[in-house]
Amino acid sequence: MKYFFSLLIAFTLTSCVSTKSTLKNIDNTALRPLVKDKAYVITEYATDSKYGYDEDYPINIGFINEKQEDINIQYYFSGLEGPNGEKISYKKVDTCCPFPTKNSLMGAGTIGIYEVTFEGSNKKMILYFNIYEKGKILCPKGFSTKKITTTDK
């Protein structure tokens, strides 16, 4: 009977996660951008309109510890602005889409869902983030990169 319950619990825990990842833009060789003035220096623009807007094409900022999610998301958004230089506001609204990963103690990861607004607009956009896998960190369509200047002394 004890064996049966152990088996039932193991099955229940593993049945919540797909056995195959549907993520399309993982790149384990991608480098995380430099951080200057508490912002990622993002130099490239996404050419795929799904980048960041589709849960299968999230913004992959991983391999990071779950405790570092907030600061890395902050770095990301601090490196962006609206298409006309507008200030960005964002908040995490949900998680979704469990997938298998070797980069989590649980063996599974989830996608963070963030709601984004531009200053002076009520329009809300949704972006998807993955902290467990790596990928090129790009500026999604509809945003622009912030010009981050630093002075060397």
N, C-alpha and C positions, 0 to 999 in steps of 0.2 A: 504494500500500500504506500509506503514511504517513497519507493522508487517511482510509482505512478504519479504522485504529486510533484516530485522533482522534475519528472519528464513533462508534466503539464505546465509547470511554471516556466521551464526552459522554452517550450514551444510557444507559449503566450508572449514571452519577451522577444523572441526572435521573429515572430509573425508580424510585429509592428513595423519592421524595417524591410524594405525591398531587398532582395538578394542581389540586385544589379543596379548600379548607379545609372541615372538618366542624364547626369551632368555632361554637357558637351564641350566645355571650354577649359578643362583642367590642363595645366601645363606645369609639371613638376620642376622644370628648369627656369621658370619665370623668377625674376628678382623683384623684391619689394622696392618701391621707389624710395629715394632719399627722403628724410624728414627734415624740413627747415621751418623754423618759426611755428612748430607744432602742427605742421601740415605736410602731407605727401606732396612731393614735387611730381605732378602728373604731366607727362610730356606728349603722350599719344592719345589720339581720339579713336573711339570704337567705330569701325566701319559697318558692323552688324547692328541693325536696329533692335535686335533681341537682347544685346548685351546689357545686363542689369535689369531689364524689364521683364524677363522670362525666368521662371524658376529653374529651367534647364540651362540657362546661360547667366548664372549669377556673377556678381563681382567677387572673385575668389581672392580673399586677402589672407588665406591661411598659410601655413601651419602656425596657428597661434593658440595659446592657452585660452580657454573660455573666459578666464578672468581678464584677459586683455582685449576682449571684443570691443568694449565701449571706447577705449582710447584709440584703437586702430580705426574704428568707424569715424571717430572725431577727426583723426588725421586725414581720412579720405575726404570727408565733406569740407574740411578746412582748405583743401587743395582745389575746390571747385567753386563755381558761382553760376548764376543763371546765365542764359544765353546773351543777355545784355548787361552783364555785370551785377545782377541782383544778388543780394545776400540770401543764403539758403538756411531754411529751418528744417529740422528732421526729427523724427521720433520712431522708435521701434514699436510696431503695432502687433506683431505676431511672429510665430515661427511656423514652418511647414516642411513638408516634403522630406521625411526621413530617408537617408541613404546610407549604404555601408561605407565605412572608411577605416583605414588603419591608423588614422591620426586622432583618434578619440579613445579614451579608456573604455568606453562602452561599446566600441566597435561600430558606432553609428553617429551620424551628424545630422543636423537640421539646417535649413536655410532661414536666415533672419529676414523679416519683411519690414522695410522702413518706409514711412510716409514722408514725402518731401514737398515743401512749398517754397515758392520764391517770394521775396519781399514785394509787397504791392499787388499780390495776386492771391485769389482764393482757390485756384486750381491746385489739386493734390495729385502727386505722382507717386507711384509705388516702385521701389527698387529692392532687389533681392541680393543678399550677401551670404557668402559661404566662408566661414572662418577655419574650416578643416582642410581645404584643398588650396593649392596654389594656382595662379593664373596671371596673365598680364593684367596689371591694374591700369585701366584706361578711363578716359572721360566718356561717359555715355552720351548718346545723341540727346540734344535738348539742353545740354549744359556746356559750360566753357571752363577752361582751366584758369585758376587764379594765378596771376603773375606774382610769384613770391620772390622778393628781393632780399638779399642779405648783403651786408658789407663786410668785406675781409679787412682786418686790421693787422 
